[in-house]
Amino acid sequence: MKEFLQKLIQAETTAEKGELAAAQIISAELSRSGIDSQIDSWDQSRANIIAQVKSPGRKAALLFLCHLDVVEPGQAGWRHPPFAAVESGGKIHGRGSTDMKGGIAAIVTAIRQIVDAGTRLQGDIILLCAAGEETDSCGAKRFVHNWKTMPKLAGVVVTEPTDFQVVTAHRGLLWLKVTTKGKAAHGSTPELGINAIASMRWLLNEMENYKIPFQPHHLLGQCSMSINTITGGKAINIVPDNCTIGVDIRTLPTQNHQDIVKDFEKIFAKLRQKSSQFAAEVSMVRDVEALETDCSCGFVRGFCSVVGTDQTKAVGFTTDGPYFASLGAPVVIFGPGKSELCHKPDEYIDVVDVEKGAELYKKIILKFLS
């Protein structure tokens, strides 16, 4: 299992390099137990991998959802090279070790061990390792749209790192691109142009007073908004004709994302009343609904009994889970690794946690499918 995890990390599945190499590694690992899989690839390097361990179908299936992609390692120094997958001190170090190739290694190992043991299941195991969760959820959306023969699902298990806490709710995600428009002119005659950066300053000042309307959620608390990128201008001697910010908004189950977009458009209209030269537009970059699974449903109660807890949890981060909630199945997020290590330098996962994850996934499969 350690060697398999190291290969997955070494595949370096950033947005630039794609997921195909990791999908091929998983396919080879599954084939060692005679498990067929299908790689759905596009754009040369993007890929999902789907495997289905079939049964008589007397029970509803379990779908395990993983993502293959990782975020870039960033510019900060790492103790070990981010894609070397160094084993040290009982840990596997590297980008993606926790988020979430440790979870992939655990569930693939669990499925292989069940198949190798000749266990007769009454419901199908479905494994999806998807592309693009960190950027646009392209793999999850592609799978839900294209796969027409899905059996009835008892539940969906997202193998994200939760440190073995059972997560049933998370906030939604709304990424907006907001661009102010101007008119280019020579830097020596700025009065002949319209400075888009100056327009953005007016907008940012206005946004200081904007609060997204919401009712606090009993599990998820408040929504949040953070302006995390800004770009503008082409050269120091040209009045900029556009300036763009990226806005990261985390939403609650009761919030409508279109209403938030309309609020931005109202702010634009207000600024146009102050200056006829102000012009701006807003577009959605990414849009994922919040997740809230009924904690009292039979699937969650049964899941908790297997992993030895009577508590569920809500988190602030977002997963691909909501796309599968749309299929009518309860969604639980549960996996090895500490979420606070995600997207940071010196990411690692404890080998014992990956091993524990495999054992718990086996118990979950046997609980619901045997």
VOGU-3710 file (C-alpha; in Angstrom, 3 decimals, decimal comma):
1> mkeflqkliq> 0,000/0,000/0,000  2,869/2,404/0,790  4,450/1,851/-2,600  1,097/2,400/-4,305  0,607/5,678/-2,428  4,119/6,806/-3,320  3,487/6,143/-7,004  0,290/8,219/-6,845  2,151/11,156/-5,294  4,975/10,858/-7,829
11> aettaekgel> 2,415/11,096/-10,647  2,328/14,872/-9,926  -1,307/15,429/-10,857  -1,381/19,216/-10,881  -3,760/21,139/-13,125  -0,895/21,623/-15,594  0,025/17,926/-15,863  -3,424/16,360/-15,509  -4,640/13,149/-13,922  -4,088/10,497/-16,589
21> aaaqiisael> -0,853/9,107/-15,108  -2,502/8,543/-11,708  -5,541/6,925/-13,339  -3,234/4,468/-15,085  -1,484/3,651/-11,802  -4,832/2,923/-10,129  -5,961/0,798/-13,067  -2,808/-1,299/-12,796  -3,263/-1,694/-9,040  -6,885/-2,828/-9,411
31> srsgidsqid> -5,947/-5,267/-12,166  -3,683/-7,098/-9,714  -6,918/-8,368/-8,140  -8,652/-8,927/-11,459  -10,781/-5,798/-11,082  -11,630/-4,155/-14,388  -11,675/-0,385/-14,610  -12,448/2,220/-17,218  -10,328/5,305/-17,787  -12,341/8,162/-19,227
41> swdqsranii> -9,767/10,579/-20,644  -10,031/13,874/-22,510  -7,839/16,840/-23,492  -4,738/14,595/-23,692  -4,049/14,494/-19,926  -7,345/14,804/-18,048  -8,927/11,630/-16,705  -11,479/9,939/-14,481  -11,160/6,288/-13,551  -14,241/4,214/-12,733
51> aqvkspgrka> -14,342/0,670/-11,350  -17,366/-1,408/-10,422  -17,257/-4,639/-8,445  -20,542/-6,209/-9,476  -22,880/-8,318/-7,364  -26,328/-9,919/-7,660  -27,696/-6,478/-6,831  -29,879/-7,532/-3,923  -28,702/-4,477/-2,011  -28,169/-0,883/-3,107
61> allflchldv> -24,628/-0,003/-4,166  -21,971/2,014/-2,363  -20,113/4,689/-4,309  -16,687/5,794/-3,106  -15,672/9,187/-4,470  -12,062/10,381/-4,658  -10,258/13,084/-6,609  -7,007/12,597/-8,491  -5,801/16,179/-8,794  -3,664/18,156/-6,358
71> vepgqagwrh> -2,890/21,833/-5,902  0,497/23,219/-6,915  3,253/22,921/-4,281  3,761/26,692/-4,224  6,941/28,717/-3,854  7,705/28,001/-0,190  10,528/25,602/0,615  9,715/21,964/1,428  11,636/19,704/3,796  11,411/16,985/1,126
81> ppfaavesgg> 10,778/17,518/-2,615  6,995/17,816/-2,964  6,620/14,970/-5,464  9,371/12,636/-4,233  6,993/10,783/-1,874  9,696/10,338/0,764  8,936/7,933/3,623  10,346/9,163/6,921  9,350/8,732/10,549  6,293/6,649/9,747
91> kihgrgstdm> 4,987/9,286/7,346  4,728/9,614/3,572  5,608/13,183/2,606  4,483/14,994/-0,509  1,884/17,090/-2,243  -1,377/15,155/-2,298  -0,353/12,686/0,413  -3,226/13,859/2,603  -5,408/15,570/0,010  -6,276/12,955/-1,038
101> kggiaaivta> -4,077/10,197/-2,326  -3,912/8,639/1,122  -7,669/8,162/0,866  -7,322/6,691/-2,634  -4,668/4,228/-1,450  -6,875/3,193/1,468  -10,065/2,564/-0,513  -8,314/0,810/-3,418  -6,542/-1,447/-0,908  -9,818/-2,174/0,892
111> irqivdagtr> -11,584/-3,114/-2,343  -8,698/-5,325/-3,443  -8,609/-7,158/-0,117  -12,345/-7,863/-0,245  -12,106/-9,178/-3,798  -8,974/-11,218/-3,063  -10,725/-12,834/-0,075  -13,555/-13,998/-2,340  -16,157/-12,184/-0,225  -19,621/-12,440/-1,725
121> lqgdiillca> -21,324/-9,087/-1,713  -25,015/-8,409/-2,254  -24,503/-4,896/-3,605  -22,030/-3,304/-6,016  -18,934/-1,355/-5,038  -18,448/1,636/-7,322  -15,194/3,581/-7,243  -14,784/6,941/-8,950  -11,494/8,799/-8,879  -12,269/12,089/-10,570
131> ageetdscga> -10,428/14,936/-12,237  -10,466/18,598/-11,333  -11,921/18,743/-7,821  -9,482/21,488/-6,867  -10,399/23,702/-9,814  -13,758/23,164/-11,490  -15,143/19,709/-10,526  -15,011/18,766/-14,197  -14,570/15,057/-13,452  -17,475/14,794/-11,028
141> krfvhnwktm> -19,809/16,715/-13,336  -18,728/14,617/-16,314  -19,368/11,373/-14,441  -22,824/12,368/-13,175  -23,806/13,589/-16,648  -22,460/10,647/-18,638  -22,952/7,521/-16,586  -26,483/6,386/-17,341  -26,380/2,852/-15,867  -25,787/3,687/-12,225
151> pklagvvvte> -27,556/1,273/-9,855  -29,525/2,529/-6,887  -27,141/3,898/-4,281  -27,282/3,216/-0,544  -24,867/6,093/-0,051  -21,801/7,969/-1,238  -18,546/8,047/0,732  -16,157/10,890/-0,132  -12,683/9,809/0,966  -11,409/13,305/1,783
161> ptdfqvvtah> -9,153/13,705/4,844  -11,326/14,178/7,940  -9,054/12,489/10,504  -11,746/9,782/10,692  -14,490/12,153/11,743  -17,839/11,632/10,012  -18,674/14,810/8,084  -22,234/15,304/6,849  -22,317/19,022/6,036  -20,082/21,601/4,431
171> rgllwlkvtt> -20,423/25,071/3,018  -20,902/25,750/-0,655  -18,471/27,546/-2,904  -19,012/30,483/-5,223  -16,006/31,893/-7,071  -16,617/35,147/-8,885  -14,510/37,058/-11,400  -15,230/40,788/-11,237  -13,741/43,052/-13,920  -13,790/46,822/-14,115
181> kgkaahgstp> -13,565/48,293/-17,615  -11,655/51,382/-18,609  -10,115/53,073/-21,626  -6,428/52,815/-22,501  -4,341/55,936/-22,980  -0,704/56,959/-22,887  0,653/57,243/-19,374  1,669/60,841/-20,021  -1,934/61,841/-20,780  -4,042/59,885/-18,256
191> elginaiasm> -6,889/62,373/-18,614  -7,579/60,892/-22,063  -8,242/57,454/-20,638  -10,377/55,771/-17,997  -8,292/54,012/-15,380  -9,786/50,575/-14,634  -7,621/50,210/-11,528  -9,055/53,436/-10,132  -12,529/52,060/-10,875  -11,615/48,887/-9,018
201> rwllnemeny> -10,558/50,993/-6,044  -14,024/52,540/-5,952  -15,560/49,073/-6,110  -13,325/47,683/-3,373  -14,190/50,639/-1,151  -17,885/49,940/-1,721  -17,428/46,249/-0,987  -15,982/47,116/2,426  -19,562/47,932/3,424  -21,192/44,966/1,694
211> kipfqphhll> -22,270/42,018/3,800  -23,814/38,994/2,115  -27,292/38,473/3,596  -27,639/35,165/5,440  -29,281/33,441/8,355  -26,680/31,632/10,479  -26,811/27,870/9,959  -27,106/25,626/13,021  -24,153/23,514/11,828  -22,159/25,696/9,452
221> gqcsmsinti> -22,422/29,083/11,137  -21,733/32,007/8,831  -20,900/32,429/5,170  -17,635/34,140/4,238  -16,202/36,274/1,454  -12,540/36,891/0,625  -10,980/38,809/-2,278  -7,972/36,664/-3,096  -6,582/37,761/-6,481  -6,194/41,023/-8,368
231> tggkainivp> -4,695/41,742/-11,796  -4,661/44,875/-13,899  -2,673/46,837/-16,416  -0,307/45,825/-19,201  2,561/48,293/-18,863  3,634/51,062/-16,543  3,192/53,688/-19,273  -0,343/52,679/-20,328  -3,549/53,658/-18,540  -5,131/50,255/-17,764
241> dnctigvdir> -8,352/49,388/-19,567  -9,269/46,508/-17,272  -8,721/45,253/-13,759  -9,947/41,931/-12,368  -10,397/40,505/-8,895  -11,206/36,950/-7,825  -13,705/36,599/-4,999  -14,022/33,408/-2,943  -17,419/33,093/-1,243  -18,386/30,151/0,991
251> tlptqnhqdi> -22,145/29,772/1,278  -24,807/28,105/3,402  -27,548/25,672/2,322  -30,217/28,387/2,397  -28,355/30,850/0,161  -29,016/31,355/-3,533  -25,844/31,986/-5,518  -27,675/33,943/-8,215  -28,934/36,365/-5,556  -25,328/37,105/-4,559
261> vkdfekifak> -24,401/37,808/-8,180  -27,367/40,184/-8,407  -26,069/42,009/-5,314  -22,801/42,697/-7,131  -24,725/44,030/-10,109  -26,627/46,366/-7,769  -23,312/47,683/-6,450  -22,191/48,351/-10,043  -25,403/50,293/-10,707  -24,853/52,373/-7,580
271> lrqkssqfaa> -21,327/53,289/-8,672  -22,511/54,164/-12,195  -24,869/56,684/-10,634  -21,851/58,332/-9,036  -19,727/58,228/-12,197  -20,847/57,577/-15,748  -17,336/56,309/-16,496  -17,661/53,347/-14,145  -18,220/50,013/-15,883  -17,916/46,501/-14,485
281> evsmvrdvea> -19,080/42,937/-15,014  -19,242/39,814/-12,896  -19,152/36,142/-13,896  -19,168/32,828/-12,062  -15,903/30,911/-12,192  -17,070/28,018/-10,029  -20,350/27,199/-8,343  -20,819/24,316/-5,871  -23,837/24,099/-3,599  -23,553/23,489/0,133
291> letdcscgfv> -23,968/19,951/1,462  -26,264/18,901/4,285  -26,993/15,194/4,784  -29,651/14,190/7,299  -27,681/12,959/10,312  -30,606/10,839/11,466  -30,999/8,866/8,234  -30,359/5,134/8,294  -27,206/5,341/6,185  -25,507/7,841/8,483
301> rgfcsvvgtd> -26,547/5,978/11,618  -25,253/2,713/10,186  -22,039/4,373/9,018  -21,376/5,865/12,446  -21,951/2,513/14,143  -19,292/0,895/11,930  -16,601/3,507/12,580  -17,365/3,698/16,293  -18,863/7,122/16,822  -22,229/8,703/17,511
311> qtkavgfttd> -21,115/12,167/16,396  -21,117/13,854/13,016  -19,436/17,083/12,046  -19,754/20,057/9,705  -16,726/21,644/7,991  -15,995/24,844/6,117  -14,229/23,367/3,095  -16,014/22,156/-0,034  -16,000/18,784/-1,839  -17,498/17,200/-4,954
321> gpyfaslgap> -20,126/15,597/-2,715  -23,033/17,924/-3,628  -22,974/16,718/-7,245  -23,780/13,230/-5,960  -26,366/14,381/-3,447  -28,292/15,402/-6,561  -28,665/11,666/-7,312  -30,766/11,280/-4,185  -28,203/9,361/-2,116  -26,944/10,400/1,329
331> vvifgpgkse> -23,360/11,667/1,222  -20,781/11,191/3,981  -17,230/12,551/3,964  -14,784/10,314/5,795  -11,123/9,535/5,350  -7,580/9,343/6,669  -5,391/12,402/7,102  -5,645/15,736/8,862  -7,405/18,414/6,852  -5,238/21,171/8,332
341> lchkpdeyid> -2,287/19,807/6,307  -4,057/20,293/2,969  -2,664/22,848/0,504  0,349/23,594/2,742  4,088/23,000/2,373  5,423/19,781/3,935  2,118/17,951/3,520  2,290/14,371/4,804  0,148/11,468/5,963  0,874/8,901/8,654
351> vvdvekgael> 1,194/5,386/7,255  -0,821/3,995/10,187  -3,709/6,281/9,200  -3,747/4,943/5,642  -3,759/1,399/7,027  -6,555/2,287/9,457  -8,502/3,861/6,590  -8,315/0,655/4,573  -9,600/-1,401/7,516  -12,489/0,971/8,185
361> ykkiilkfls> -13,484/1,108/4,505  -13,582/-2,693/4,466  -15,893/-2,672/7,485  -18,143/-0,079/5,813  -18,368/-2,158/2,626  -19,220/-5,326/4,568  -21,802/-3,474/6,689  -23,804/-2,203/3,767  -23,135/-4,748/1,012  -22,842/-8,178/2,619
//
